[in-house]
Amino acid sequence: MCINFGKITYRNDLGEIVTKEEFEQARQKFERDVNEAYESKANEIISRINSSTSDDEEKLWLLFDYLTGDNMRYNLPETTADGRMAIDVQYEFPPYRNWKISHGTKYPALLNNSGVCKTYSLAFEDIANKLGIPCRMVTGYTGMNHAWNIVLINGEIKHVDVAYAMMRRNFSDRRNYFLKSFHELIQQGGSRTMDNSVDELSCDMMNQYNFLHPHRTDGTDTKKTKR
């Protein structure tokens, strides 16, 4: 889509001028195709994990291990030093020629094996929740704007930092960034702030647990979350 002297000209993926209705229909199809491709890959991963273990902690490790694998690229060169002006990298999605996937979404993590901290955090959040484990992305500052995840596991909130594990996998054990307390993350990676309060996160995690497990009767959903 381009703007020409106040009049919007709509172009499809091939660059051809089309009507607004045609553009919107084609764009919606593109977005559906991207989402369907992602969901197909996510379902493969979920099926593999569920067939390997019934333990939630082990499920999280298998997901973490997948997203921090050697075939995964952390696109750090596309991020400025302070992290505040990350370039919106666009990834190809064949057979589309000009319409691409933004790294500000979860999709490139599975479809392109690439992205930045937000990309991987969104994918981790999505798949963990589909595995029935309460998870959300959190943001903060580590010398640059940063995103990672928290999960509710065994009644406790733990932190998972896929991006740091990837950036430091050549000289640091990836488990240093898996299911850690906030203090432990600081010990491993240096100074770190978080935009959300502990009380807010505790409430969010319990709400997410109750949403994912509405019929639990063992009292787990009413257990006070440990911080």
ZADO-1210 file (C-alpha; in nm, 4 decimals, padded with zeros to 6 digits):
<atoms>
<atom x="00.0000" y="00.0000" z="00.0000" code="MET" pos="1"/>
<atom x="00.1301" y="00.3483" z="-00.0845" code="CYS" pos="2"/>
<atom x="00.0047" y="00.7016" z="-00.0370" code="ILE" pos="3"/>
<atom x="-00.0018" y="00.9380" z="-00.3318" code="ASN" pos="4"/>
<atom x="-00.0981" y="01.3048" z="-00.2749" code="PHE" pos="5"/>
<atom x="-00.3528" y="01.2166" z="-00.0101" code="GLY" pos="6"/>
<atom x="-00.5082" y="00.9351" z="-00.2120" code="LYS" pos="7"/>
<atom x="-00.4399" y="00.5791" z="-00.1015" code="ILE" pos="8"/>
<atom x="-00.3369" y="00.3395" z="-00.3733" code="THR" pos="9"/>
<atom x="-00.3816" y="-00.0251" z="-00.2803" code="TYR" pos="10"/>
<atom x="-00.1432" y="-00.2821" z="-00.4234" code="ARG" pos="11"/>
<atom x="-00.1526" y="-00.6572" z="-00.3851" code="ASN" pos="12"/>
<atom x="00.1466" y="-00.8815" z="-00.3164" code="ASP" pos="13"/>
<atom x="00.2486" y="-00.8656" z="-00.6824" code="LEU" pos="14"/>
<atom x="00.2464" y="-00.4855" z="-00.6784" code="GLY" pos="15"/>
<atom x="-00.0667" y="-00.4600" z="-00.8899" code="GLU" pos="16"/>
<atom x="-00.3145" y="-00.1810" z="-00.8169" code="ILE" pos="17"/>
<atom x="-00.6339" y="-00.3232" z="-00.6708" code="VAL" pos="18"/>
<atom x="-00.9448" y="-00.1967" z="-00.4977" code="THR" pos="19"/>
<atom x="-00.9550" y="-00.1527" z="-00.1225" code="LYS" pos="20"/>
<atom x="-01.1841" y="-00.4546" z="-00.0929" code="GLU" pos="21"/>
<atom x="-00.9510" y="-00.6715" z="-00.3013" code="GLU" pos="22"/>
<atom x="-00.6522" y="-00.5558" z="-00.0972" code="PHE" pos="23"/>
<atom x="-00.8216" y="-00.6316" z="00.2334" code="GLU" pos="24"/>
<atom x="-00.9328" y="-00.9765" z="00.1192" code="GLN" pos="25"/>
<atom x="-00.5857" y="-01.0617" z="-00.0096" code="ALA" pos="26"/>
<atom x="-00.4184" y="-00.9300" z="00.3037" code="ARG" pos="27"/>
<atom x="-00.6508" y="-01.1299" z="00.5258" code="GLN" pos="28"/>
<atom x="-00.5648" y="-01.4418" z="00.3284" code="LYS" pos="29"/>
<atom x="-00.1949" y="-01.3704" z="00.3762" code="PHE" pos="30"/>
<atom x="-00.2434" y="-01.3344" z="00.7514" code="GLU" pos="31"/>
<atom x="-00.4462" y="-01.6580" z="00.7636" code="ARG" pos="32"/>
<atom x="-00.1788" y="-01.8430" z="00.5671" code="ASP" pos="33"/>
<atom x="00.0935" y="-01.7198" z="00.8050" code="VAL" pos="34"/>
<atom x="-00.1087" y="-01.8166" z="01.1112" code="ASN" pos="35"/>
<atom x="-00.1983" y="-02.1596" z="00.9720" code="GLU" pos="36"/>
<atom x="00.1655" y="-02.2327" z="00.8901" code="ALA" pos="37"/>
<atom x="00.2678" y="-02.1266" z="01.2409" code="TYR" pos="38"/>
<atom x="-00.0070" y="-02.3303" z="01.4086" code="GLU" pos="39"/>
<atom x="00.0901" y="-02.6371" z="01.2096" code="SER" pos="40"/>
<atom x="00.4507" y="-02.6076" z="01.3279" code="LYS" pos="41"/>
<atom x="00.3456" y="-02.5288" z="01.6846" code="ALA" pos="42"/>
<atom x="00.1182" y="-02.8334" z="01.6931" code="ASN" pos="43"/>
<atom x="00.4061" y="-03.0534" z="01.5788" code="GLU" pos="44"/>
<atom x="00.6221" y="-02.9231" z="01.8634" code="ILE" pos="45"/>
<atom x="00.3415" y="-02.9614" z="02.1185" code="ILE" pos="46"/>
<atom x="00.2672" y="-03.3158" z="02.0051" code="SER" pos="47"/>
<atom x="00.6350" y="-03.4093" z="02.0287" code="ARG" pos="48"/>
<atom x="00.6649" y="-03.2600" z="02.3774" code="ILE" pos="49"/>
<atom x="00.3454" y="-03.4197" z="02.5089" code="ASN" pos="50"/>
<atom x="00.4496" y="-03.7585" z="02.3757" code="SER" pos="51"/>
<atom x="00.7855" y="-03.7280" z="02.5531" code="SER" pos="52"/>
<atom x="00.6751" y="-03.6366" z="02.9053" code="THR" pos="53"/>
<atom x="00.3817" y="-03.5528" z="03.1288" code="SER" pos="54"/>
<atom x="00.5922" y="-03.3423" z="03.3658" code="ASP" pos="55"/>
<atom x="00.5361" y="-02.9679" z="03.3250" code="ASP" pos="56"/>
<atom x="00.8928" y="-02.8707" z="03.4111" code="GLU" pos="57"/>
<atom x="01.0298" y="-03.1144" z="03.1565" code="GLU" pos="58"/>
<atom x="00.7817" y="-02.9860" z="02.8984" code="LYS" pos="59"/>
<atom x="00.9107" y="-02.6344" z="02.9514" code="LEU" pos="60"/>
<atom x="01.2684" y="-02.7529" z="02.9150" code="TRP" pos="61"/>
<atom x="01.1934" y="-02.9274" z="02.5852" code="LEU" pos="62"/>
<atom x="01.0310" y="-02.6089" z="02.4549" code="LEU" pos="63"/>
<atom x="01.3215" y="-02.3978" z="02.5797" code="PHE" pos="64"/>
<atom x="01.5711" y="-02.6418" z="02.4290" code="ASP" pos="65"/>
<atom x="01.3940" y="-02.6207" z="02.0931" code="TYR" pos="66"/>
<atom x="01.3857" y="-02.2394" z="02.0831" code="LEU" pos="67"/>
<atom x="01.7491" y="-02.2030" z="02.1910" code="THR" pos="68"/>
<atom x="01.8831" y="-02.4692" z="01.9542" code="GLY" pos="69"/>
<atom x="02.1868" y="-02.4102" z="01.7348" code="ASP" pos="70"/>
<atom x="01.9631" y="-02.3700" z="01.4301" code="ASN" pos="71"/>
<atom x="01.7896" y="-02.0705" z="01.5880" code="MET" pos="72"/>
<atom x="01.9250" y="-01.7240" z="01.5119" code="ARG" pos="73"/>
<atom x="01.9047" y="-01.4289" z="01.7468" code="TYR" pos="74"/>
<atom x="01.8961" y="-01.1286" z="01.5130" code="ASN" pos="75"/>
<atom x="02.1018" y="-00.8993" z="01.7350" code="LEU" pos="76"/>
<atom x="02.2686" y="-00.7072" z="01.4476" code="PRO" pos="77"/>
<atom x="01.9274" y="-00.5638" z="01.3636" code="GLU" pos="78"/>
<atom x="01.8945" y="-00.4069" z="01.7097" code="THR" pos="79"/>
<atom x="02.0624" y="-00.0818" z="01.8127" code="THR" pos="80"/>
<atom x="02.2931" y="-00.0733" z="02.1138" code="ALA" pos="81"/>
<atom x="02.0329" y="00.0747" z="02.3487" code="ASP" pos="82"/>
<atom x="01.7589" y="-00.1539" z="02.2190" code="GLY" pos="83"/>
<atom x="01.5182" y="00.1351" z="02.1781" code="ARG" pos="84"/>
<atom x="01.5266" y="00.1578" z="01.7991" code="MET" pos="85"/>
<atom x="01.5090" y="-00.2027" z="01.6868" code="ALA" pos="86"/>
<atom x="01.4679" y="-00.2207" z="01.3111" code="ILE" pos="87"/>
<atom x="01.1453" y="-00.3936" z="01.2137" code="ASP" pos="88"/>
<atom x="01.2970" y="-00.6854" z="01.0291" code="VAL" pos="89"/>
<atom x="01.0690" y="-00.8428" z="00.7704" code="GLN" pos="90"/>
<atom x="01.0990" y="-01.2147" z="00.6966" code="TYR" pos="91"/>
<atom x="01.0019" y="-01.3800" z="00.3717" code="GLU" pos="92"/>
<atom x="00.7000" y="-01.6088" z="00.3597" code="PHE" pos="93"/>
<atom x="00.6863" y="-01.7958" z="00.0274" code="PRO" pos="94"/>
<atom x="00.5065" y="-01.8016" z="-00.2079" code="PRO" pos="95"/>
<atom x="00.4343" y="-01.4383" z="-00.1228" code="TYR" pos="96"/>
<atom x="00.6843" y="-01.2047" z="-00.2854" code="ARG" pos="97"/>
<atom x="00.6457" y="-00.8657" z="-00.1205" code="ASN" pos="98"/>
<atom x="00.4377" y="-00.9257" z="00.1903" code="TRP" pos="99"/>
<atom x="00.6559" y="-01.0393" z="00.4765" code="LYS" pos="100"/>
<atom x="00.6396" y="-01.1315" z="00.8463" code="ILE" pos="101"/>
<atom x="00.7450" y="-00.8831" z="01.1138" code="SER" pos="102"/>
<atom x="00.9820" y="-00.9879" z="01.3913" code="HIS" pos="103"/>
<atom x="00.7461" y="-00.8053" z="01.6281" code="GLY" pos="104"/>
<atom x="00.5254" y="-01.1161" z="01.6108" code="THR" pos="105"/>
<atom x="00.5675" y="-01.4766" z="01.7262" code="LYS" pos="106"/>
<atom x="00.5688" y="-01.6144" z="01.3734" code="TYR" pos="107"/>
<atom x="00.9367" y="-01.5878" z="01.2650" code="PRO" pos="108"/>
<atom x="01.0509" y="-01.7924" z="01.5658" code="ALA" pos="109"/>
<atom x="00.8964" y="-02.1054" z="01.4134" code="LEU" pos="110"/>
<atom x="00.8653" y="-02.0171" z="01.0462" code="LEU" pos="111"/>
<atom x="01.2069" y="-01.8574" z="00.9972" code="ASN" pos="112"/>
<atom x="01.4078" y="-01.9793" z="01.2999" code="ASN" pos="113"/>
<atom x="01.5007" y="-01.6182" z="01.3631" code="SER" pos="114"/>
<atom x="01.3962" y="-01.3114" z="01.5561" code="GLY" pos="115"/>
<atom x="01.4688" y="-01.0919" z="01.8550" code="VAL" pos="116"/>
<atom x="01.3769" y="-01.1208" z="02.2222" code="CYS" pos="117"/>
<atom x="01.0127" y="-01.0265" z="02.1616" code="LYS" pos="118"/>
<atom x="00.9779" y="-01.2798" z="01.8795" code="THR" pos="119"/>
<atom x="01.0971" y="-01.5696" z="02.0908" code="TYR" pos="120"/>
<atom x="00.9168" y="-01.4547" z="02.4063" code="SER" pos="121"/>
<atom x="00.5851" y="-01.4389" z="02.2225" code="LEU" pos="122"/>
<atom x="00.6385" y="-01.7868" z="02.0778" code="ALA" pos="123"/>
<atom x="00.7422" y="-01.9309" z="02.4153" code="PHE" pos="124"/>
<atom x="00.4386" y="-01.7724" z="02.5798" code="GLU" pos="125"/>
<atom x="00.2026" y="-01.9066" z="02.3161" code="ASP" pos="126"/>
<atom x="00.3282" y="-02.2652" z="02.3183" code="ILE" pos="127"/>
<atom x="00.3691" y="-02.2889" z="02.6962" code="ALA" pos="128"/>
<atom x="00.0081" y="-02.1814" z="02.7424" code="ASN" pos="129"/>
<atom x="-00.1032" y="-02.4347" z="02.4817" code="LYS" pos="130"/>
<atom x="00.0800" y="-02.6953" z="02.6884" code="LEU" pos="131"/>
<atom x="-00.1372" y="-02.5893" z="02.9822" code="GLY" pos="132"/>
<atom x="00.1421" y="-02.4069" z="03.1678" code="ILE" pos="133"/>
<atom x="00.0617" y="-02.0451" z="03.2626" code="PRO" pos="134"/>
<atom x="00.3083" y="-01.8151" z="03.0905" code="CYS" pos="135"/>
<atom x="00.3343" y="-01.4545" z="02.9829" code="ARG" pos="136"/>
<atom x="00.5892" y="-01.2262" z="02.8279" code="MET" pos="137"/>
<atom x="00.7359" y="-00.9544" z="03.0480" code="VAL" pos="138"/>
<atom x="00.9478" y="-00.6551" z="02.9537" code="THR" pos="139"/>
<atom x="01.2205" y="-00.4570" z="03.1193" code="GLY" pos="140"/>
<atom x="01.5638" y="-00.3040" z="03.0689" code="TYR" pos="141"/>
<atom x="01.8993" y="-00.4829" z="03.0712" code="THR" pos="142"/>
<atom x="02.1098" y="-00.2106" z="02.9093" code="GLY" pos="143"/>
<atom x="01.8642" y="-00.2374" z="02.6233" code="MET" pos="144"/>
<atom x="01.4891" y="-00.2856" z="02.6045" code="ASN" pos="145"/>
<atom x="01.4317" y="-00.6541" z="02.6645" code="HIS" pos="146"/>
<atom x="01.1576" y="-00.9175" z="02.6749" code="ALA" pos="147"/>
<atom x="01.1519" y="-01.2572" z="02.8425" code="TRP" pos="148"/>
<atom x="00.8963" y="-01.4881" z="03.0066" code="ASN" pos="149"/>
<atom x="00.7576" y="-01.5839" z="03.3427" code="ILE" pos="150"/>
<atom x="00.5818" y="-01.9122" z="03.4117" code="VAL" pos="151"/>
<atom x="00.3810" y="-02.0483" z="03.7016" code="LEU" pos="152"/>
<atom x="00.5300" y="-02.3841" z="03.7903" code="ILE" pos="153"/>
<atom x="00.4734" y="-02.5799" z="04.1124" code="ASN" pos="154"/>
<atom x="00.3042" y="-02.2774" z="04.2665" code="GLY" pos="155"/>
<atom x="00.6025" y="-02.0509" z="04.2008" code="GLU" pos="156"/>
<atom x="00.6739" y="-01.7802" z="03.9461" code="ILE" pos="157"/>
<atom x="00.9944" y="-01.8515" z="03.7569" code="LYS" pos="158"/>
<atom x="01.1704" y="-01.6593" z="03.4812" code="HIS" pos="159"/>
<atom x="01.2810" y="-01.7947" z="03.1424" code="VAL" pos="160"/>
<atom x="01.5038" y="-01.5871" z="02.9154" code="ASP" pos="161"/>
<atom x="01.5304" y="-01.7481" z="02.5726" code="VAL" pos="162"/>
<atom x="01.7158" y="-01.4531" z="02.4187" code="ALA" pos="163"/>
<atom x="01.9945" y="-01.4408" z="02.6786" code="TYR" pos="164"/>
<atom x="02.0379" y="-01.8165" z="02.6555" code="ALA" pos="165"/>
<atom x="02.0806" y="-01.7829" z="02.2795" code="MET" pos="166"/>
<atom x="02.3166" y="-01.4854" z="02.2932" code="MET" pos="167"/>
<atom x="02.5399" y="-01.6561" z="02.5491" code="ARG" pos="168"/>
<atom x="02.5086" y="-02.0206" z="02.4504" code="ARG" pos="169"/>
<atom x="02.8735" y="-02.0388" z="02.3361" code="ASN" pos="170"/>
<atom x="03.0096" y="-01.9533" z="02.6805" code="PHE" pos="171"/>
<atom x="02.7284" y="-02.0018" z="02.9305" code="SER" pos="172"/>
<atom x="02.5066" y="-02.2939" z="03.0298" code="ASP" pos="173"/>
<atom x="02.1598" y="-02.2334" z="02.8877" code="ARG" pos="174"/>
<atom x="02.0087" y="-02.3559" z="03.2145" code="ARG" pos="175"/>
<atom x="02.1355" y="-02.0365" z="03.3763" code="ASN" pos="176"/>
<atom x="01.8369" y="-01.8673" z="03.2106" code="TYR" pos="177"/>
<atom x="01.5778" y="-02.1372" z="03.2634" code="PHE" pos="178"/>
<atom x="01.3289" y="-02.1367" z="03.5518" code="LEU" pos="179"/>
<atom x="01.5220" y="-01.8845" z="03.7587" code="LYS" pos="180"/>
<atom x="01.4192" y="-01.6248" z="04.0131" code="SER" pos="181"/>
<atom x="01.4494" y="-01.2612" z="03.9128" code="PHE" pos="182"/>
<atom x="01.7506" y="-01.2278" z="04.1432" code="HIS" pos="183"/>
<atom x="01.9184" y="-01.5279" z="03.9811" code="GLU" pos="184"/>
<atom x="01.8734" y="-01.3707" z="03.6368" code="LEU" pos="185"/>
<atom x="02.0472" y="-01.0577" z="03.7598" code="ILE" pos="186"/>
<atom x="02.3325" y="-01.2682" z="03.8968" code="GLN" pos="187"/>
<atom x="02.3759" y="-01.4373" z="03.5592" code="GLN" pos="188"/>
<atom x="02.3178" y="-01.1479" z="03.3220" code="GLY" pos="189"/>
<atom x="02.3906" y="-00.8263" z="03.5084" code="GLY" pos="190"/>
<atom x="02.1557" y="-00.5423" z="03.5962" code="SER" pos="191"/>
<atom x="01.7912" y="-00.5874" z="03.4999" code="ARG" pos="192"/>
<atom x="01.4665" y="-00.4068" z="03.5686" code="THR" pos="193"/>
<atom x="01.1138" y="-00.5271" z="03.5107" code="MET" pos="194"/>
<atom x="00.8214" y="-00.3113" z="03.4024" code="ASP" pos="195"/>
<atom x="00.5666" y="-00.5130" z="03.5998" code="ASN" pos="196"/>
<atom x="00.5241" y="-00.5401" z="03.9763" code="SER" pos="197"/>
<atom x="00.5522" y="-00.8764" z="04.1504" code="VAL" pos="198"/>
<atom x="00.1978" y="-00.8459" z="04.2846" code="ASP" pos="199"/>
<atom x="00.0630" y="-00.7765" z="03.9363" code="GLU" pos="200"/>
<atom x="00.2457" y="-01.0758" z="03.7925" code="LEU" pos="201"/>
<atom x="00.1306" y="-01.3064" z="04.0715" code="SER" pos="202"/>
<atom x="-00.2311" y="-01.2101" z="04.0087" code="CYS" pos="203"/>
<atom x="-00.1926" y="-01.2482" z="03.6325" code="ASP" pos="204"/>
<atom x="-00.0386" y="-01.5926" z="03.6661" code="MET" pos="205"/>
<atom x="-00.3112" y="-01.7228" z="03.8943" code="MET" pos="206"/>
<atom x="-00.5779" y="-01.5853" z="03.6616" code="ASN" pos="207"/>
<atom x="-00.4056" y="-01.7547" z="03.3687" code="GLN" pos="208"/>
<atom x="-00.3849" y="-02.0835" z="03.5578" code="TYR" pos="209"/>
<atom x="-00.7554" y="-02.0716" z="03.6374" code="ASN" pos="210"/>
<atom x="-00.8303" y="-01.9917" z="03.2736" code="PHE" pos="211"/>
<atom x="-00.6246" y="-02.2864" z="03.1497" code="LEU" pos="212"/>
<atom x="-00.7534" y="-02.5262" z="03.4173" code="HIS" pos="213"/>
<atom x="-01.1128" y="-02.4223" z="03.4955" code="PRO" pos="214"/>
<atom x="-01.2142" y="-02.7658" z="03.6240" code="HIS" pos="215"/>
<atom x="-00.9236" y="-02.8418" z="03.8561" code="ARG" pos="216"/>
<atom x="-01.0492" y="-02.9571" z="04.1949" code="THR" pos="217"/>
<atom x="-00.7223" y="-03.0408" z="04.3696" code="ASP" pos="218"/>
<atom x="-00.6856" y="-02.6918" z="04.5119" code="GLY" pos="219"/>
<atom x="-00.3858" y="-02.6017" z="04.2980" code="THR" pos="220"/>
<atom x="-00.5683" y="-02.3073" z="04.1445" code="ASP" pos="221"/>
<atom x="-00.6331" y="-02.1523" z="04.4842" code="THR" pos="222"/>
<atom x="-00.2858" y="-02.2048" z="04.6248" code="LYS" pos="223"/>
<atom x="-00.1101" y="-01.8810" z="04.7052" code="LYS" pos="224"/>
<atom x="00.1560" y="-01.8125" z="04.4478" code="THR" pos="225"/>
<atom x="00.5107" y="-01.8110" z="04.5807" code="LYS" pos="226"/>
<atom x="00.7290" y="-01.5235" z="04.4624" code="ARG" pos="227"/>
</atoms>
